[in-house]
Amino acid sequence: MATLATSAPVREGGFRRLWRVLRQLFHEVIGAVFAVLALAWANAALRSWVHAVPRWLVATAVFVAAAMLFFSWTSFRRARRLG
């Protein structure tokens, strides 16, 4: 009878597990920082819109807020893949 390889979880050593947890925590913290920056830039865009600032300044703030939101999303996705 042929023996099948079981897909038992591989036990990680202490340092390897610690490194994985630290990388996941790093990506989550960076994602949170980018999310806060995105909110700050969105707030700046809204204030600029209300105070009749030139549209290119409002568009720049919206673009930077969208970029920060994208970076936040990708960082959280990477942290989730590590976990």
PDB file of N, CA, C and O in Angstrom:
ATOM      1  N   MET A   1       0.837  -1.168   0.000  1.00  0.00           N
ATOM      2  CA  MET A   1       0.000   0.000   0.000  1.00  0.00           C
ATOM      3  C   MET A   1       0.889   1.241   0.000  1.00  0.00           C
ATOM      4  O   MET A   1       1.823   1.346   0.795  1.00  0.00           O
ATOM      5  N   ALA A   2       0.597   2.160  -0.881  1.00  0.00           N
ATOM      6  CA  ALA A   2       1.404   3.378  -0.992  1.00  0.00           C
ATOM      7  C   ALA A   2       1.056   4.335   0.137  1.00  0.00           C
ATOM      8  O   ALA A   2      -0.108   4.491   0.506  1.00  0.00           O
ATOM      9  N   THR A   3       2.067   4.958   0.667  1.00  0.00           N
ATOM     10  CA  THR A   3       1.824   5.933   1.728  1.00  0.00           C
ATOM     11  C   THR A   3       1.724   7.314   1.106  1.00  0.00           C
ATOM     12  O   THR A   3       2.526   7.687   0.249  1.00  0.00           O
ATOM     13  N   LEU A   4       0.758   8.040   1.538  1.00  0.00           N
ATOM     14  CA  LEU A   4       0.557   9.396   1.044  1.00  0.00           C
ATOM     15  C   LEU A   4       1.204  10.384   2.006  1.00  0.00           C
ATOM     16  O   LEU A   4       1.161  10.222   3.225  1.00  0.00           O
ATOM     17  N   ALA A   5       1.795  11.397   1.421  1.00  0.00           N
ATOM     18  CA  ALA A   5       2.390  12.443   2.257  1.00  0.00           C
ATOM     19  C   ALA A   5       1.267  13.263   2.878  1.00  0.00           C
ATOM     20  O   ALA A   5       0.394  13.775   2.177  1.00  0.00           O
ATOM     21  N   THR A   6       1.301  13.377   4.164  1.00  0.00           N
ATOM     22  CA  THR A   6       0.275  14.172   4.836  1.00  0.00           C
ATOM     23  C   THR A   6       0.633  15.638   4.760  1.00  0.00           C
ATOM     24  O   THR A   6       1.806  16.009   4.703  1.00  0.00           O
ATOM     25  N   SER A   7      -0.372  16.445   4.758  1.00  0.00           N
ATOM     26  CA  SER A   7      -0.134  17.895   4.708  1.00  0.00           C
ATOM     27  C   SER A   7      -0.206  18.467   6.118  1.00  0.00           C
ATOM     28  O   SER A   7      -0.960  19.404   6.383  1.00  0.00           O
ATOM     29  N   ALA A   8       0.571  17.905   7.000  1.00  0.00           N
ATOM     30  CA  ALA A   8       0.614  18.393   8.372  1.00  0.00           C
ATOM     31  C   ALA A   8       1.297  19.755   8.397  1.00  0.00           C
ATOM     32  O   ALA A   8       2.249  19.979   7.649  1.00  0.00           O
ATOM     33  N   PRO A   9       0.832  20.656   9.233  1.00  0.00           N
ATOM     34  CA  PRO A   9       1.466  21.974   9.285  1.00  0.00           C
ATOM     35  C   PRO A   9       2.920  21.864   9.743  1.00  0.00           C
ATOM     36  O   PRO A   9       3.252  21.092  10.643  1.00  0.00           O
ATOM     37  N   VAL A  10       3.757  22.642   9.110  1.00  0.00           N
ATOM     38  CA  VAL A  10       5.176  22.641   9.447  1.00  0.00           C
ATOM     39  C   VAL A  10       5.380  23.497  10.686  1.00  0.00           C
ATOM     40  O   VAL A  10       4.920  24.638  10.744  1.00  0.00           O
ATOM     41  N   ARG A  11       6.059  22.955  11.661  1.00  0.00           N
ATOM     42  CA  ARG A  11       6.338  23.697  12.892  1.00  0.00           C
ATOM     43  C   ARG A  11       7.496  24.647  12.630  1.00  0.00           C
ATOM     44  O   ARG A  11       8.572  24.231  12.201  1.00  0.00           O
ATOM     45  N   GLU A  12       7.266  25.905  12.889  1.00  0.00           N
ATOM     46  CA  GLU A  12       8.309  26.896  12.709  1.00  0.00           C
ATOM     47  C   GLU A  12       9.103  27.043  13.994  1.00  0.00           C
ATOM     48  O   GLU A  12       8.573  26.874  15.093  1.00  0.00           O
ATOM     49  N   GLY A  13      10.382  27.358  13.840  1.00  0.00           N
ATOM     50  CA  GLY A  13      11.222  27.606  14.999  1.00  0.00           C
ATOM     51  C   GLY A  13      10.864  28.936  15.639  1.00  0.00           C
ATOM     52  O   GLY A  13      10.073  29.705  15.093  1.00  0.00           O
ATOM     53  N   GLY A  14      11.442  29.198  16.779  1.00  0.00           N
ATOM     54  CA  GLY A  14      11.117  30.401  17.535  1.00  0.00           C
ATOM     55  C   GLY A  14      11.444  31.686  16.797  1.00  0.00           C
ATOM     56  O   GLY A  14      10.616  32.596  16.741  1.00  0.00           O
ATOM     57  N   PHE A  15      12.654  31.776  16.223  1.00  0.00           N
ATOM     58  CA  PHE A  15      13.040  33.013  15.535  1.00  0.00           C
ATOM     59  C   PHE A  15      12.248  33.208  14.261  1.00  0.00           C
ATOM     60  O   PHE A  15      11.857  34.332  13.947  1.00  0.00           O
ATOM     61  N   ARG A  16      12.003  32.143  13.520  1.00  0.00           N
ATOM     62  CA  ARG A  16      11.252  32.262  12.270  1.00  0.00           C
ATOM     63  C   ARG A  16       9.820  32.726  12.534  1.00  0.00           C
ATOM     64  O   ARG A  16       9.286  33.553  11.795  1.00  0.00           O
ATOM     65  N   ARG A  17       9.212  32.203  13.570  1.00  0.00           N
ATOM     66  CA  ARG A  17       7.860  32.622  13.938  1.00  0.00           C
ATOM     67  C   ARG A  17       7.844  34.085  14.391  1.00  0.00           C
ATOM     68  O   ARG A  17       6.952  34.851  14.025  1.00  0.00           O
ATOM     69  N   LEU A  18       8.855  34.462  15.201  1.00  0.00           N
ATOM     70  CA  LEU A  18       8.956  35.849  15.657  1.00  0.00           C
ATOM     71  C   LEU A  18       9.141  36.791  14.466  1.00  0.00           C
ATOM     72  O   LEU A  18       8.512  37.848  14.416  1.00  0.00           O
ATOM     73  N   TRP A  19       9.989  36.426  13.514  1.00  0.00           N
ATOM     74  CA  TRP A  19      10.235  37.264  12.339  1.00  0.00           C
ATOM     75  C   TRP A  19       8.951  37.440  11.518  1.00  0.00           C
ATOM     76  O   TRP A  19       8.662  38.542  11.049  1.00  0.00           O
ATOM     77  N   ARG A  20       8.177  36.353  11.343  1.00  0.00           N
ATOM     78  CA  ARG A  20       6.929  36.429  10.585  1.00  0.00           C
ATOM     79  C   ARG A  20       5.929  37.347  11.288  1.00  0.00           C
ATOM     80  O   ARG A  20       5.244  38.136  10.635  1.00  0.00           O
ATOM     81  N   VAL A  21       5.844  37.247  12.604  1.00  0.00           N
ATOM     82  CA  VAL A  21       4.925  38.099  13.370  1.00  0.00           C
ATOM     83  C   VAL A  21       5.358  39.560  13.284  1.00  0.00           C
ATOM     84  O   VAL A  21       4.519  40.448  13.128  1.00  0.00           O
ATOM     85  N   LEU A  22       6.666  39.813  13.384  1.00  0.00           N
ATOM     86  CA  LEU A  22       7.155  41.191  13.287  1.00  0.00           C
ATOM     87  C   LEU A  22       6.914  41.767  11.898  1.00  0.00           C
ATOM     88  O   LEU A  22       6.573  42.943  11.776  1.00  0.00           O
ATOM     89  N   ARG A  23       7.083  40.970  10.854  1.00  0.00           N
ATOM     90  CA  ARG A  23       6.798  41.458   9.493  1.00  0.00           C
ATOM     91  C   ARG A  23       5.317  41.768   9.329  1.00  0.00           C
ATOM     92  O   ARG A  23       4.954  42.783   8.735  1.00  0.00           O
ATOM     93  N   GLN A  24       4.460  40.896   9.855  1.00  0.00           N
ATOM     94  CA  GLN A  24       3.027  41.139   9.767  1.00  0.00           C
ATOM     95  C   GLN A  24       2.643  42.399  10.538  1.00  0.00           C
ATOM     96  O   GLN A  24       1.849  43.204  10.051  1.00  0.00           O
ATOM     97  N   LEU A  25       3.188  42.573  11.712  1.00  0.00           N
ATOM     98  CA  LEU A  25       2.907  43.769  12.504  1.00  0.00           C
ATOM     99  C   LEU A  25       3.400  45.025  11.788  1.00  0.00           C
ATOM    100  O   LEU A  25       2.715  46.047  11.788  1.00  0.00           O
ATOM    101  N   PHE A  26       4.577  44.954  11.182  1.00  0.00           N
ATOM    102  CA  PHE A  26       5.118  46.083  10.434  1.00  0.00           C
ATOM    103  C   PHE A  26       4.167  46.494   9.307  1.00  0.00           C
ATOM    104  O   PHE A  26       3.874  47.679   9.144  1.00  0.00           O
ATOM    105  N   HIS A  27       3.687  45.519   8.530  1.00  0.00           N
ATOM    106  CA  HIS A  27       2.797  45.839   7.425  1.00  0.00           C
ATOM    107  C   HIS A  27       1.459  46.403   7.921  1.00  0.00           C
ATOM    108  O   HIS A  27       0.882  47.279   7.277  1.00  0.00           O
ATOM    109  N   GLU A  28       0.973  45.913   9.047  1.00  0.00           N
ATOM    110  CA  GLU A  28      -0.274  46.446   9.588  1.00  0.00           C
ATOM    111  C   GLU A  28      -0.099  47.881  10.085  1.00  0.00           C
ATOM    112  O   GLU A  28      -0.970  48.723   9.867  1.00  0.00           O
ATOM    113  N   VAL A  29       1.015  48.161  10.747  1.00  0.00           N
ATOM    114  CA  VAL A  29       1.269  49.523  11.236  1.00  0.00           C
ATOM    115  C   VAL A  29       1.438  50.481  10.062  1.00  0.00           C
ATOM    116  O   VAL A  29       0.882  51.579  10.074  1.00  0.00           O
ATOM    117  N   ILE A  30       2.198  50.077   9.051  1.00  0.00           N
ATOM    118  CA  ILE A  30       2.389  50.927   7.875  1.00  0.00           C
ATOM    119  C   ILE A  30       1.053  51.153   7.165  1.00  0.00           C
ATOM    120  O   ILE A  30       0.782  52.259   6.697  1.00  0.00           O
ATOM    121  N   GLY A  31       0.226  50.124   7.084  1.00  0.00           N
ATOM    122  CA  GLY A  31      -1.105  50.285   6.484  1.00  0.00           C
ATOM    123  C   GLY A  31      -1.949  51.284   7.254  1.00  0.00           C
ATOM    124  O   GLY A  31      -2.661  52.089   6.653  1.00  0.00           O
ATOM    125  N   ALA A  32      -1.877  51.242   8.580  1.00  0.00           N
ATOM    126  CA  ALA A  32      -2.631  52.196   9.398  1.00  0.00           C
ATOM    127  C   ALA A  32      -2.110  53.616   9.216  1.00  0.00           C
ATOM    128  O   ALA A  32      -2.891  54.566   9.156  1.00  0.00           O
ATOM    129  N   VAL A  33      -0.787  53.761   9.130  1.00  0.00           N
ATOM    130  CA  VAL A  33      -0.204  55.094   8.916  1.00  0.00           C
ATOM    131  C   VAL A  33      -0.649  55.656   7.569  1.00  0.00           C
ATOM    132  O   VAL A  33      -1.016  56.827   7.474  1.00  0.00           O
ATOM    133  N   PHE A  34      -0.616  54.833   6.540  1.00  0.00           N
ATOM    134  CA  PHE A  34      -1.068  55.293   5.223  1.00  0.00           C
ATOM    135  C   PHE A  34      -2.560  55.644   5.234  1.00  0.00           C
ATOM    136  O   PHE A  34      -2.975  56.583   4.554  1.00  0.00           O
ATOM    137  N   ALA A  35      -3.367  54.906   5.994  1.00  0.00           N
ATOM    138  CA  ALA A  35      -4.796  55.213   6.080  1.00  0.00           C
ATOM    139  C   ALA A  35      -5.022  56.565   6.757  1.00  0.00           C
ATOM    140  O   ALA A  35      -5.872  57.346   6.327  1.00  0.00           O
ATOM    141  N   VAL A  36      -4.261  56.836   7.812  1.00  0.00           N
ATOM    142  CA  VAL A  36      -4.383  58.130   8.493  1.00  0.00           C
ATOM    143  C   VAL A  36      -3.936  59.258   7.566  1.00  0.00           C
ATOM    144  O   VAL A  36      -4.564  60.316   7.529  1.00  0.00           O
ATOM    145  N   LEU A  37      -2.859  59.037   6.822  1.00  0.00           N
ATOM    146  CA  LEU A  37      -2.402  60.050   5.861  1.00  0.00           C
ATOM    147  C   LEU A  37      -3.437  60.270   4.757  1.00  0.00           C
ATOM    148  O   LEU A  37      -3.635  61.398   4.307  1.00  0.00           O
ATOM    149  N   ALA A  38      -4.088  59.206   4.325  1.00  0.00           N
ATOM    150  CA  ALA A  38      -5.134  59.351   3.308  1.00  0.00           C
ATOM    151  C   ALA A  38      -6.286  60.200   3.842  1.00  0.00           C
ATOM    152  O   ALA A  38      -6.821  61.047   3.127  1.00  0.00           O
ATOM    153  N   LEU A  39      -6.664  59.972   5.097  1.00  0.00           N
ATOM    154  CA  LEU A  39      -7.726  60.789   5.686  1.00  0.00           C
ATOM    155  C   LEU A  39      -7.305  62.250   5.800  1.00  0.00           C
ATOM    156  O   LEU A  39      -8.110  63.153   5.571  1.00  0.00           O
ATOM    157  N   ALA A  40      -6.054  62.479   6.150  1.00  0.00           N
ATOM    158  CA  ALA A  40      -5.567  63.860   6.272  1.00  0.00           C
ATOM    159  C   ALA A  40      -5.584  64.562   4.914  1.00  0.00           C
ATOM    160  O   ALA A  40      -5.987  65.722   4.820  1.00  0.00           O
ATOM    161  N   TRP A  41      -5.149  63.868   3.870  1.00  0.00           N
ATOM    162  CA  TRP A  41      -5.153  64.479   2.539  1.00  0.00           C
ATOM    163  C   TRP A  41      -6.581  64.680   2.017  1.00  0.00           C
ATOM    164  O   TRP A  41      -6.858  65.667   1.336  1.00  0.00           O
ATOM    165  N   ALA A  42      -7.480  63.751   2.335  1.00  0.00           N
ATOM    166  CA  ALA A  42      -8.882  63.930   1.934  1.00  0.00           C
ATOM    167  C   ALA A  42      -9.486  65.135   2.657  1.00  0.00           C
ATOM    168  O   ALA A  42     -10.257  65.895   2.072  1.00  0.00           O
ATOM    169  N   ASN A  43      -9.133  65.301   3.923  1.00  0.00           N
ATOM    170  CA  ASN A  43      -9.592  66.463   4.675  1.00  0.00           C
ATOM    171  C   ASN A  43      -9.049  67.752   4.046  1.00  0.00           C
ATOM    172  O   ASN A  43      -9.775  68.738   3.920  1.00  0.00           O
ATOM    173  N   ALA A  44      -7.780  67.740   3.656  1.00  0.00           N
ATOM    174  CA  ALA A  44      -7.193  68.914   3.005  1.00  0.00           C
ATOM    175  C   ALA A  44      -7.892  69.211   1.675  1.00  0.00           C
ATOM    176  O   ALA A  44      -8.109  70.373   1.334  1.00  0.00           O
ATOM    177  N   ALA A  45      -8.239  68.179   0.938  1.00  0.00           N
ATOM    178  CA  ALA A  45      -8.946  68.377  -0.335  1.00  0.00           C
ATOM    179  C   ALA A  45     -10.320  68.981  -0.098  1.00  0.00           C
ATOM    180  O   ALA A  45     -10.743  69.878  -0.826  1.00  0.00           O
ATOM    181  N   LEU A  46     -11.013  68.492   0.919  1.00  0.00           N
ATOM    182  CA  LEU A  46     -12.339  69.027   1.229  1.00  0.00           C
ATOM    183  C   LEU A  46     -12.263  70.485   1.676  1.00  0.00           C
ATOM    184  O   LEU A  46     -13.071  71.309   1.248  1.00  0.00           O
ATOM    185  N   ARG A  47     -11.306  70.802   2.525  1.00  0.00           N
ATOM    186  CA  ARG A  47     -11.140  72.192   2.973  1.00  0.00           C
ATOM    187  C   ARG A  47     -10.771  73.104   1.807  1.00  0.00           C
ATOM    188  O   ARG A  47     -11.244  74.237   1.729  1.00  0.00           O
ATOM    189  N   SER A  48      -9.927  72.611   0.904  1.00  0.00           N
ATOM    190  CA  SER A  48      -9.562  73.407  -0.264  1.00  0.00           C
ATOM    191  C   SER A  48     -10.767  73.648  -1.159  1.00  0.00           C
ATOM    192  O   SER A  48     -10.929  74.735  -1.713  1.00  0.00           O
ATOM    193  N   TRP A  49     -11.602  72.643  -1.298  1.00  0.00           N
ATOM    194  CA  TRP A  49     -12.795  72.773  -2.139  1.00  0.00           C
ATOM    195  C   TRP A  49     -13.749  73.823  -1.561  1.00  0.00           C
ATOM    196  O   TRP A  49     -14.340  74.607  -2.302  1.00  0.00           O
ATOM    197  N   VAL A  50     -13.893  73.830  -0.232  1.00  0.00           N
ATOM    198  CA  VAL A  50     -14.815  74.754   0.428  1.00  0.00           C
ATOM    199  C   VAL A  50     -14.303  76.191   0.343  1.00  0.00           C
ATOM    200  O   VAL A  50     -15.097  77.123   0.214  1.00  0.00           O
ATOM    201  N   HIS A  51     -13.001  76.377   0.412  1.00  0.00           N
ATOM    202  CA  HIS A  51     -12.426  77.716   0.417  1.00  0.00           C
ATOM    203  C   HIS A  51     -12.048  78.229  -0.965  1.00  0.00           C
ATOM    204  O   HIS A  51     -11.280  79.184  -1.079  1.00  0.00           O
ATOM    205  N   ALA A  52     -12.564  77.624  -1.991  1.00  0.00           N
ATOM    206  CA  ALA A  52     -12.399  78.076  -3.375  1.00  0.00           C
ATOM    207  C   ALA A  52     -10.929  78.206  -3.782  1.00  0.00           C
ATOM    208  O   ALA A  52     -10.516  79.214  -4.356  1.00  0.00           O
ATOM    209  N   VAL A  53     -10.161  77.180  -3.476  1.00  0.00           N
ATOM    210  CA  VAL A  53      -8.758  77.116  -3.914  1.00  0.00           C
ATOM    211  C   VAL A  53      -8.767  76.631  -5.363  1.00  0.00           C
ATOM    212  O   VAL A  53      -9.708  75.946  -5.765  1.00  0.00           O
ATOM    213  N   PRO A  54      -7.758  76.960  -6.151  1.00  0.00           N
ATOM    214  CA  PRO A  54      -7.726  76.485  -7.539  1.00  0.00           C
ATOM    215  C   PRO A  54      -7.908  74.966  -7.634  1.00  0.00           C
ATOM    216  O   PRO A  54      -7.438  74.211  -6.782  1.00  0.00           O
ATOM    217  N   ARG A  55      -8.595  74.547  -8.680  1.00  0.00           N
ATOM    218  CA  ARG A  55      -8.977  73.135  -8.805  1.00  0.00           C
ATOM    219  C   ARG A  55      -7.790  72.195  -8.916  1.00  0.00           C
ATOM    220  O   ARG A  55      -7.877  71.043  -8.490  1.00  0.00           O
ATOM    221  N   TRP A  56      -6.685  72.661  -9.476  1.00  0.00           N
ATOM    222  CA  TRP A  56      -5.547  71.761  -9.603  1.00  0.00           C
ATOM    223  C   TRP A  56      -4.974  71.404  -8.238  1.00  0.00           C
ATOM    224  O   TRP A  56      -4.421  70.318  -8.066  1.00  0.00           O
ATOM    225  N   LEU A  57      -5.100  72.307  -7.263  1.00  0.00           N
ATOM    226  CA  LEU A  57      -4.662  71.986  -5.903  1.00  0.00           C
ATOM    227  C   LEU A  57      -5.593  70.962  -5.255  1.00  0.00           C
ATOM    228  O   LEU A  57      -5.142  70.060  -4.548  1.00  0.00           O
ATOM    229  N   VAL A  58      -6.881  71.107  -5.499  1.00  0.00           N
ATOM    230  CA  VAL A  58      -7.851  70.140  -4.968  1.00  0.00           C
ATOM    231  C   VAL A  58      -7.617  68.777  -5.615  1.00  0.00           C
ATOM    232  O   VAL A  58      -7.643  67.748  -4.939  1.00  0.00           O
ATOM    233  N   ALA A  59      -7.388  68.776  -6.928  1.00  0.00           N
ATOM    234  CA  ALA A  59      -7.148  67.513  -7.639  1.00  0.00           C
ATOM    235  C   ALA A  59      -5.867  66.840  -7.151  1.00  0.00           C
ATOM    236  O   ALA A  59      -5.811  65.616  -7.033  1.00  0.00           O
ATOM    237  N   THR A  60      -4.851  67.632  -6.869  1.00  0.00           N
ATOM    238  CA  THR A  60      -3.605  67.073  -6.351  1.00  0.00           C
ATOM    239  C   THR A  60      -3.834  66.418  -4.986  1.00  0.00           C
ATOM    240  O   THR A  60      -3.336  65.322  -4.732  1.00  0.00           O
ATOM    241  N   ALA A  61      -4.575  67.078  -4.122  1.00  0.00           N
ATOM    242  CA  ALA A  61      -4.859  66.514  -2.801  1.00  0.00           C
ATOM    243  C   ALA A  61      -5.685  65.234  -2.918  1.00  0.00           C
ATOM    244  O   ALA A  61      -5.453  64.277  -2.179  1.00  0.00           O
ATOM    245  N   VAL A  62      -6.637  65.212  -3.834  1.00  0.00           N
ATOM    246  CA  VAL A  62      -7.451  64.005  -4.032  1.00  0.00           C
ATOM    247  C   VAL A  62      -6.577  62.866  -4.565  1.00  0.00           C
ATOM    248  O   VAL A  62      -6.718  61.720  -4.136  1.00  0.00           O
ATOM    249  N   PHE A  63      -5.681  63.181  -5.496  1.00  0.00           N
ATOM    250  CA  PHE A  63      -4.792  62.164  -6.057  1.00  0.00           C
ATOM    251  C   PHE A  63      -3.869  61.581  -4.985  1.00  0.00           C
ATOM    252  O   PHE A  63      -3.687  60.365  -4.917  1.00  0.00           O
ATOM    253  N   VAL A  64      -3.296  62.432  -4.160  1.00  0.00           N
ATOM    254  CA  VAL A  64      -2.399  61.949  -3.096  1.00  0.00           C
ATOM    255  C   VAL A  64      -3.187  61.117  -2.082  1.00  0.00           C
ATOM    256  O   VAL A  64      -2.692  60.098  -1.600  1.00  0.00           O
ATOM    257  N   ALA A  65      -4.409  61.545  -1.756  1.00  0.00           N
ATOM    258  CA  ALA A  65      -5.236  60.765  -0.829  1.00  0.00           C
ATOM    259  C   ALA A  65      -5.556  59.390  -1.413  1.00  0.00           C
ATOM    260  O   ALA A  65      -5.537  58.392  -0.694  1.00  0.00           O
ATOM    261  N   ALA A  66      -5.847  59.334  -2.704  1.00  0.00           N
ATOM    262  CA  ALA A  66      -6.127  58.047  -3.349  1.00  0.00           C
ATOM    263  C   ALA A  66      -4.882  57.160  -3.360  1.00  0.00           C
ATOM    264  O   ALA A  66      -4.980  55.951  -3.150  1.00  0.00           O
ATOM    265  N   ALA A  67      -3.724  57.750  -3.602  1.00  0.00           N
ATOM    266  CA  ALA A  67      -2.483  56.973  -3.592  1.00  0.00           C
ATOM    267  C   ALA A  67      -2.211  56.411  -2.192  1.00  0.00           C
ATOM    268  O   ALA A  67      -1.825  55.251  -2.052  1.00  0.00           O
ATOM    269  N   MET A  68      -2.410  57.228  -1.170  1.00  0.00           N
ATOM    270  CA  MET A  68      -2.191  56.756   0.206  1.00  0.00           C
ATOM    271  C   MET A  68      -3.184  55.654   0.567  1.00  0.00           C
ATOM    272  O   MET A  68      -2.825  54.697   1.253  1.00  0.00           O
ATOM    273  N   LEU A  69      -4.413  55.782   0.114  1.00  0.00           N
ATOM    274  CA  LEU A  69      -5.409  54.750   0.362  1.00  0.00           C
ATOM    275  C   LEU A  69      -5.022  53.449  -0.327  1.00  0.00           C
ATOM    276  O   LEU A  69      -5.191  52.371   0.244  1.00  0.00           O
ATOM    277  N   PHE A  70      -4.504  53.537  -1.548  1.00  0.00           N
ATOM    278  CA  PHE A  70      -4.042  52.354  -2.267  1.00  0.00           C
ATOM    279  C   PHE A  70      -2.876  51.690  -1.536  1.00  0.00           C
ATOM    280  O   PHE A  70      -2.847  50.468  -1.389  1.00  0.00           O
ATOM    281  N   PHE A  71      -1.920  52.492  -1.082  1.00  0.00           N
ATOM    282  CA  PHE A  71      -0.782  51.937  -0.346  1.00  0.00           C
ATOM    283  C   PHE A  71      -1.243  51.273   0.952  1.00  0.00           C
ATOM    284  O   PHE A  71      -0.711  50.233   1.341  1.00  0.00           O
ATOM    285  N   SER A  72      -2.218  51.863   1.610  1.00  0.00           N
ATOM    286  CA  SER A  72      -2.758  51.277   2.833  1.00  0.00           C
ATOM    287  C   SER A  72      -3.396  49.925   2.538  1.00  0.00           C
ATOM    288  O   SER A  72      -3.169  48.955   3.261  1.00  0.00           O
ATOM    289  N   TRP A  73      -4.177  49.864   1.497  1.00  0.00           N
ATOM    290  CA  TRP A  73      -4.874  48.626   1.129  1.00  0.00           C
ATOM    291  C   TRP A  73      -3.879  47.524   0.784  1.00  0.00           C
ATOM    292  O   TRP A  73      -4.036  46.387   1.227  1.00  0.00           O
ATOM    293  N   THR A  74      -2.853  47.852  -0.004  1.00  0.00           N
ATOM    294  CA  THR A  74      -1.872  46.831  -0.377  1.00  0.00           C
ATOM    295  C   THR A  74      -1.054  46.378   0.828  1.00  0.00           C
ATOM    296  O   THR A  74      -0.681  45.208   0.912  1.00  0.00           O
ATOM    297  N   SER A  75      -0.774  47.273   1.750  1.00  0.00           N
ATOM    298  CA  SER A  75      -0.021  46.892   2.929  1.00  0.00           C
ATOM    299  C   SER A  75      -0.837  45.954   3.821  1.00  0.00           C
ATOM    300  O   SER A  75      -0.299  44.983   4.353  1.00  0.00           O
ATOM    301  N   PHE A  76      -2.128  46.236   3.987  1.00  0.00           N
ATOM    302  CA  PHE A  76      -2.982  45.339   4.770  1.00  0.00           C
ATOM    303  C   PHE A  76      -3.137  43.985   4.078  1.00  0.00           C
ATOM    304  O   PHE A  76      -3.189  42.952   4.746  1.00  0.00           O
ATOM    305  N   ARG A  77      -3.211  43.983   2.753  1.00  0.00           N
ATOM    306  CA  ARG A  77      -3.299  42.712   2.024  1.00  0.00           C
ATOM    307  C   ARG A  77      -2.039  41.887   2.223  1.00  0.00           C
ATOM    308  O   ARG A  77      -2.118  40.675   2.425  1.00  0.00           O
ATOM    309  N   ARG A  78      -0.876  42.528   2.170  1.00  0.00           N
ATOM    310  CA  ARG A  78       0.380  41.808   2.365  1.00  0.00           C
ATOM    311  C   ARG A  78       0.462  41.246   3.788  1.00  0.00           C
ATOM    312  O   ARG A  78       0.936  40.128   3.992  1.00  0.00           O
ATOM    313  N   ALA A  79       0.004  42.015   4.755  1.00  0.00           N
ATOM    314  CA  ALA A  79       0.018  41.522   6.145  1.00  0.00           C
ATOM    315  C   ALA A  79      -0.905  40.322   6.291  1.00  0.00           C
ATOM    316  O   ALA A  79      -0.593  39.383   7.023  1.00  0.00           O
ATOM    317  N   ARG A  80      -2.020  40.347   5.613  1.00  0.00           N
ATOM    318  CA  ARG A  80      -2.959  39.227   5.703  1.00  0.00           C
ATOM    319  C   ARG A  80      -2.387  37.961   5.059  1.00  0.00           C
ATOM    320  O   ARG A  80      -2.617  36.854   5.545  1.00  0.00           O
ATOM    321  N   ARG A  81      -1.634  38.134   3.951  1.00  0.00           N
ATOM    322  CA  ARG A  81      -1.012  36.978   3.315  1.00  0.00           C
ATOM    323  C   ARG A  81       0.070  36.357   4.202  1.00  0.00           C
ATOM    324  O   ARG A  81       0.295  35.148   4.146  1.00  0.00           O
ATOM    325  N   LEU A  82       0.733  37.166   5.011  1.00  0.00           N
ATOM    326  CA  LEU A  82       1.755  36.629   5.904  1.00  0.00           C
ATOM    327  C   LEU A  82       1.157  35.843   7.053  1.00  0.00           C
ATOM    328  O   LEU A  82       1.755  34.888   7.549  1.00  0.00           O
ATOM    329  N   GLY A  83      -0.027  36.254   7.469  1.00  0.00           N
ATOM    330  CA  GLY A  83      -0.669  35.627   8.638  1.00  0.00           C
ATOM    331  C   GLY A  83      -1.296  34.358   8.286  1.00  0.00           C
ATOM    332  O   GLY A  83      -1.880  33.698   9.147  1.00  0.00           O
TER     333      GLY A  83
END
